[in-house]
Amino acid sequence: MSAQPRDTGLDGAALDAALASVWSARPGLLGWFTTVDHKAIGRRYIATAFLFLALGGVLALLMRWQLAQPEGRLLGPDRFNQIFTMHGATMMFLFAVPVMEAVGVYLVPLMVGTRNIAFPRLNAFSYWVYLFGGALLWIAFLLDMGPDVGWFAYVPLSGPQYAPGKRADIWAQMITFTEIAALAVAVEIVVTVFKQRAPGMSLDRMPLFVWAMLVTSFVVILAMPAVVLASTALILDRLVGTQFFNPAAGGDVLLWQHLFWFFGHPEVYIIFIPAVGMVSTILSTFCRRPIFGYTAMVLALVSIGLLAFGLWVHHMFTTGLPRLGESFFTASSMAIAVPSGLQIFCWLATLWGARPRMAVPMLYVLAFLFTFVLGGMTGVMVASVPLDTQLHDSYFVVAHFHYVLIGGAVFPLLGAIHYWFPKLSGRMMSERLGRWAWGLVFGGFNLVFFPMHILGLWGMPRRVYTYQPELPWAGLNLFSSLSAALLALGFLLFFWNAWRSARKGEMAGPDPWGAPTLEWATASPPPPWNFSRIPVVESVSPLWDAPGELKVATGLRLDRRELVLTSVMAAEPEARDSSPQDSIWPFLAAIVTSVMLIWSIFSPWAVVWGSIPVVAALILWFWPRGTPEDES
């Protein structure tokens, strides 16, 4: 053991050269397919998710064009149902949840001061499965096999009696792809946060974004099995003749809604909670002070994660459930406003008396505060059973959830991309273009969706592909559709800014914002090993409290990829462990898994015969190579 090379005593250049020989990916195309670097995979996740955002946005524009005037003729009912379903499924399953986890994949290891994410090969596998699942959905749509049963796929509409063909099966199997990916990432983040934090980073010194991703990951692990169970039962009903949702044979159509919304409402917080962490991080940096009420913010995050599981029935107030049960879920739906309000007050207290730097990320934070408060207020309104009974399935609900999801998640996400873009690319995004994009996105969003509140109050139902000219909806629909062009222009400008800045933007340096957290303690973009030496943390804002004096730990081996494992509570060093080398097997395992899942849309025997190559790929993936010490 004494002859093993370690980083003790090496200078910066020699140490980096030794680390590069072990941590760098293979060159060329093979390296692209075999890398397990969390940063490379995180960038792919983010880019792919934004591609799906763009595709979903095009579908939204088509729907707005169709509804701009009464008796629109752009889309027929069948194509509109496909586009409506594809828009919702793409935005919820292929963009909103994956992009939030993707940001966590990239940032959490950097923010906790480790060299790679836990289970990096599983991380690579999760990305390929996610990519293949999204490709399945969109290729099916281009072949006129796209699902047409809504992104929620209610039975019996999606059952064998009312949805012949394979459209609903493709939706259900897409769920399987995306949930495998999401669950894998959630497990990786939980283990990374609990066991790979830098020495000294106790739980009360973790960045709020890391807390947000930890809570989100637990919500994913607890909520997503419900929708996997629901989609599997739907496939079995359609493919092998089970009767889970057929009342005539002892099934229950409301079982689908309970299973789906037990996942579906926590999903809103799976999207929102990471955004809370982004807002806290950006706000702290640009106000040049720690977030007011750190402990209260953490407790609020945990409370939201717990309360998220007590709300799902408020989607079902019109289904005839017992009044006592509805009262409980009304109370729960209103109670979750308490921790959300607490967070808003902590953010306002942080702003109070500060002189925040009004860069583009800060502008998106202010847009979030304004928009999310409005969306939260309408959420409390529809939590009331009498009011929800009147507004259920109206455009008021469409306006509400877009205010919550776009205002509460997309605005912080766009601000976060501006904020962490220097870390991803080494270059700054253009402030001038960023301000124009912010103005168009913020203004266009409110002009598109605020009129929908009024349309809902005037009785316009959701999910209609046209309406009659004598109804009083034409003017606001036209206004909303024209405003959608401004919103689309804002997103196009955002994408152009990112594309241009990645190539010609101003060089950033390690910490262009003067931020307090560990991801800014390394180069921009970071090297494959993240940190030449593992930092030692002594406060919640290490780069502010010890500028230029960050302590480092030494002693890790240089002949293999090695990590420090620390205790869960106090982050005291406990052991050294190796991180897996690059491998082609996650990619190949994702291919054979995808073949099995797609084949099973057409034959139940695919699960039997398709599992053989899956098992073979997993055996080769985990087959030990080298000595046990090298493969530990």
N, C-alpha and C positions, 0 to 999 in steps of 0.2 A: 504494500500500500504506500510506503514512503516514496517509491519511485514514480508514482503517478504524478503527471504534470498538473500543477495548480496555478491559480492566478496570483498567488502571493508574491509580491516583489516585482512583478512585471510592470513596465511603464505602459502608457496608453497605446502607442502604436504596436508594440509587441503583443500586448494583450488582445487588441482588436484583431490582429492577424491570426493569432491562435484561435480565437473564437470564430472568425470567419471560416476557417478550414473545417470547422465542425458544424456550424449552424447554417451556413449558406445553402441555398437550394441548388439542385443540379442545373446546369445551363441548358438552354434550348427548350424545345417542346416537351420533352420528358419531364423536365423540372416543373413546368407549368402544371402538368397533370399529377405530379407526385408530391408537391409541396404540402407541408402541414403547418406552415407558418400562419399563425392566427391573423396577422395583418394582411397577408395576401388573400386569405379566404374572406376576411371581413370586407376588404375592398370589393371583391367579386360579389359578395352578398349585397352590399350597398348599391353597386352599379346595376345588378340584375333587378333589385327591388325598384329602383327608379325607372328602369325600362318598363316594368309592369305598371308603374304609376302613369307613365306616358301613354301606354296602350289603354289603360282604364280611362284616362282623361279623354282620349279620342272617342271612346264609346259614350262618355258623358256628353260630349259636344253633339254627337249624333242624336242622342235622346232629346237634348234641348232644342235642336233644330226641328225635330219631329213635332215637338210640343209648342213651338213658337206661335203657331196659328191653329185655329180650329180645323178639324178634319184634315190634318197633315197627311201628305202622301209619300213622304220620303221613305218611311218604313211601314211594312205591313205588320199585323199582330204577331206572326210567328217570329219574324226577324227582330221585332222590338223585344219580345220576351227573351230571346237569346241574348241580345245586347244588354238588356237590363240585368239578366243573371250574370253574364260575363263581367259586367262592370262591378257589381257587388262582390262577386267571388274574387275577382282580381284585386280589388282594393283591400278587402279584408284579409284574404288568405295568402295572397301573393305579394302584397306591398306592406300593409300597415304592421302586421305582427312580424314578418321577417325583417323589415328594415330596422325596427327597434332592437331586435335581437342582434342584427348585424353590427349596429353601432356598438353594442355591448361586446360582441366578439372581438372587435378591433380594439376597443378602449379599456375594457376591464383589466386585462393582464398588464397593460401599461400603467393604469392608475393604481393598481395594487403592488406594482414593483416586481413583477416576475418576468421570466423570459419567454414563456409560451402559455397558452391556455391548457387547462387539464384535458386529457384525452384528445390530443390534436388530430389523430387520425379519424376519430369519430366526428370531429368538427369538419374535416374535409368531406367525409361521407355525407354529412347532413347537407352540405351545400349542393353536392351533385344530385341528391334525391330531390331537394327543393327545385333545382333547375329542371330536372326531368319532369316533375309533376306540373310545373308551370307550362313547360313545352307541350305536355299532353293536352292540357286544357285549351291552349290556343291553337294548336294544330287541329284539334277536333272542331273548334269553332270555324276555322278556315275551310274545313271539309263539310260544313253545314251539319256537324254533329255536336255543336256546342250545346251545353245544358240550357234548358228553357223553363226551369221550375223555380226561379228565384234563388238568390244566394243562400236562402234559408231552407229551401227544398221541402216545404211542408208536405206531409202525407195527408190524404191519399193522392194529392196532385202529383207527387213524385213516385207513387207506387206503380206496380205493374198494370193496374187497370186503366189509369189515366195518363201514363207516360210510356207508351210503347217505344221500342227502339233502344238505343244505348246512351241517349243524352244524359239522363239522370244517373246512369251508372258511371259515366265519365266524371260527373260532379262528385259523386260519392268517393270514387277512387282518388281523385285529386285531393280530397280531404286527407286520405291516408298518407299520401306523399308529404303534404305540408306539415301534418302533425308529427310524423316521424322526425322530420327535420327540426321542428320547433322543440320537441321533447328532448332531442339529443343536445341541442344548444343549451337548453335550460339546465340540464344535468351538468354540462361542462362549466357553466358559469357558477353554479352553486359550489362545486368542488374547488374551482379556482379561488373563489372568494373565501371559502372556509379554510383552505389548506395551503394556499400559495401566496398569501399576503407577505409583504416585506416585513422583516423583523421590526417589532415595535408598533406596527399598524394594528393596534387593538380595535375592537369593534367600534369604540367611540372615537376613533381617529380615521375611520373610513370616509372617503368622499361621498357626498350625498348621491351622486350618480351611481356609485357602486352599490349603495344601499337600495336604490331604486331598481337596479337590475337584479339584485338578489331577491327582493320581494316579487318582482315580475316573474322570475324563474320559478319560484314556488307556486305562484298562481298558475303558470303554464302546466306544471307537473300535476297539480290537483284538478284543473279544469278541463284540460284537453282530452283526457281519456273518455269523458262523457260524449264528446262529438265523434270520437273514433268508434265508440260503442254504437252510437246512433247510425253512423254511416255504414258500419258493418252489418247491422241489422237490416238496413234498407237494401243493401246489396243481396243479402240472403233472401229477403222477401222477393226480390226481383229475379234472382238467378236460380235459386233452388226451391222456391215455393214455401218458405216459412211464412208465418202469419203474425209477425210481431205487431203490425200496425193495422190489421184487418179486424174491425169490431165483429164482423159476422163469424169469425173463427176464434173469438176470444181475445183478439188483440185490442189495441187502444191507440187512436190517432193522437190523443193528447200526450201519450208517452213520448212521441217524437219531440213535441214542443218542450216538455220538461227536460229531456236530455239535451236538446240543442241549446236552449237558453241557459241551462246550468253552465254550459260553456260560453254561450254567446254574450252574456252580460259581463262575466269576468274578462272576456276578451276585450271589452272596451277599456278596462283598466290595465290589461296587458299592453295595450297601446298607449294609454295615458300615463301610467306610472313612470316609464322611462323618460317621457317628456318632462315630468316634474323634476327628475334629476338633471336633465339638460338645462331647464330654466334656472334651477338653483346654482348650477355651475357657472353659467354665463353671467347671471346677476351678481354673484360674488366677485367674479373677476373684474367686471366693468364698474362695480361700485367700490372696488379696492377694500373690501372688508368681508369677513366671514358672514355667512347667512345668519341672520338673527334667529335664535331659538333652534339650534342644531338638534337638541334632544327632542323637542316638540315636532320638528320636521320628520325625524326618524319614526317617532311613534305614530305620526299621521300617515306615513307611508305604510307601516305595518297594519294600521287600523283599516285603511282603504283596501289593502289586500285581503283582510279577513272579511270585512263587510261586503266585499264584492260577491261573495257566495250566498248572500242573503237577499238578493234583489231580483232573481231571474223571473219570478212570477209577475212582475209588473209589466212584462211583455204579454201577459195572458189574462189581463183583467176582464176581457170580453168573452172568455171561454166558459163562463158559468161556474167558476170555482166557488167554494164556500166563502161567505163574507168574512168570517173570522180570519181565514187564511189571507184574504186580500188585505185586511187591516194590518196584519203583521208585515206584509211586504210593502205596504204603503209607508209604515213607520221606518222600516229598514232603508227604503229608497230615500227618505228624507234625512235619516240619520247620517248617511254617508256624506251629506253636504257639510257636516260639522268638521271632520278632518280636512276636507278640501278647503273650507273657509279658513281653517287655522293656517294652512299653508299660504293662502293668499295674504293673510295678515302678517305672517313672517316675512314674506317677500316685500310687502309695503313697508314694514319696519326696517328692512335692510335698505330700501330706497330712501327712507326718511333721513334727511340731513346729509345724504351723500351727494356727490357731484358725479353721477354716472357718465361714463364715456359713451356717447351716442353713436357707436359704430353699428353696422348692419345687424350683428347678432343681438344687440340690445334692442334694436327696433322690433325685431321679431318677438322678443320677450314681451315688450309692451303691447304688441298686437295680440299675443296670447292672453295676457291679463284681461284685456277688454273683451275679446271674443269668447273666452271660456266662461267668464262670469255670466254673459248673456246666455250661453248654452246651458250652463248649470241652473240658471233660474227657470228656463223652460223645462229642464229636466225635473225640477221639483214640482212644476205645474202638472206634468203628465204622470207624476207619481200619485196624484189624487184620483181615486177610482171614478168619481162622477165626471171629472173633466176628461180623464183618459177615455172613458166610454164615448164621449162626444168627439174627441180628436183622434181616436185610434184609426190607423190606416189612412190618415189624411196627410196632406203636404205639410202640415204643422210639424208632424213627427219627422219628415224628411229634413225640414229646416233645423229642427232640434239636434238630430244626431250629426248633421254636417257641421253645425257650430261646435259641437263637442269634439268631433273627431278631427276636423281640419283646424279649427281654432285651438283645440286642446292638445293636438299631437303634431299636425303637419307644420304649423307655424314654429313651434319649438324645434322641430326637426330641421327646417330650413335654416333657422338660426344656428343650430348645432353644426350643420355642414359648413356654414361660413366660419364658425368659431374653430372647428377642428380641421378645416381644409389645409392649413399650413402643416399640421402634423401628418396628414395623409399624403400630401404631395410635395411639401417643402416650399410651397409658394403661397402667396396671399391672393385671395379673390379680390376683384375690383370693387372698391367701395362705391364708385359712381354707378356702375351697372347694378350693383347690389341694392342701392337705394331705389333705383327705378323699378327693379323687379319687386322689391318689397311694397312699394306704393301700388303697383298694378295688382299684385296678389291680394294685398289687404283690402284695397278698395273694390277690386273686382269680386272678391269673395262675398263681401257684405251686400253688394248690389245684386249678386246672383241669388243668394239664399235668404236674405231678410224678407223679400216679398213672398217667399213660400210660406212664412207664418200666416200672412194674410190670406193666401190662397187656401190654406188649410182651414182657417176660420170661416171662409166662404164655402167650404164643403168640397173642395177638389180632392178626390181620393188618390192614393198612391197607386203606382203600377198600372196606370191607364195609358194606352198608346195614342189616344186621341180624345176629343171632346167636341160637343156640339157648339155651333156659333152663338146660340141664344144664351148660353151660360156666361156669367160675368168674369171669366177667367182669362180671356184672350189678352187684354192689355198687360197684366202683370207677367203672364207667361212670355210675351214678346220682349218685355223689358228684361226679364231674367235671362232669356236666351241671348239677347244682344250683349248683356253684361258678361256673359260667359266668354266672349271673345277677349275681353280685357283680362280676365283671370288666366285664360290660356296664354295670352301674350306675356303675362308676368312669369309663368312657369317656363316658357320658351327662353325668355331673357335670363332666368336663373340657370337653365341648362347651358346656355351659350356662355355665360360668365364662368361656370365651372370648367367647361371644355377649353375655353380660351386661357383661363388663368392657369390651368394645369400645364400649359405649354409655354406661356409667355408672362405669367404673373411675376410680381416682385418676389425675390427670394425672401424667405421668412426668417430663417434662423431658428434656434431651438425653442425660444419662448417669446414670440412676438407680442403677446398680449400682457406679459407680466403676470401670468397665472400662478396659482399656489399649489397645484397638484402634480403628481409624479410623472404624468405622461409628458410634461414639458421639461423634465430633467434629462432628457436624452435628445439625440439629433432629430431633425425633421427632414425627411421621414426617418423613422427609427431604423437602426440596423436589424438584421434578422434575429439577433440575440437580445434586442431591446435595450438592455443595460450591460455595460462592460463589467460593472460590479453591482451587486444587489444593494439598493439603498437601505438605510436604516431610518425609520420614521419616528419622530418624537412629538408630533402634533398633527392636528387635522389640516394644517396649511403649511406643509414642510418647506416649500420654496419661499414662502414669505417669512417664516419664523427663523429660518437659518439660511439666508441668501448666501450662496457661494460656499457654504460650509456643510453641505449635506453629507452625513456620515455614510460609509459604505462597508459592506461585509465582504470578506475575502475568504479564500480557501476552497472554492469550487474547482472541480477537475476541469481540465482543458482538452482531454482526449475523448470526451463524449458530451452530449447535451445534458447538462445537469441543472437541477432546480433546488431551491431551498423549500422545505416543507415546514410550516409553522403551526402552532396550536390555534385552535378555533377562536378562543376568547381573546387572549393577550398577544397573539402572533409571536410567541417565543419560538426560536428555532428548535426543531425536533429532529430533523433528518435531512439528508441529501437524497435526491432521487433523480433518475434519468428520465428525459423526455424522449418519446419515440422519434426515430429517424423518418425521413421522407419515405413514402411508400406508394406504389401504384394500386395496392389492393383496395383502399377505400373507393377509388374510382371504379374499379372493376366490380366490387361488391354492389355499388350503387346501380351499375348497369344491369346486373342479373336480378337485383331486387326490383328494379323498374320493369324489366321484362315480365317478371312473375306477376306484378300488380296489374300491368296493362293486359296481359293475357287473361287474368282472372275476370276481367270485364266480360269476356266472351265465353269462358268455360270454368266451372268450379274445379275441374281437374288441374287447372294451372297451379293451384295452391299445393297440390301433391307433387306434380312433376317439376314445377318451377322452384320448389324449395330445395331440390337437390343441388343445382348450381349455387344457390345462395349459401347453403351450408358449406359447400366446398370452398367458396370464396372466403367465408369467414374463417374456416380452418387455416387456409393459407395466410390470411391476414394476421392471425394470432400465433402462427407457428413460430416457436422460439428460434432465433438465429444468434449465433455467438454464445458467449458465456452467460450464465444467469445474471452476473453482475452487470454486464453490458446491456442486457435486455430488461432490467428491472424497471 
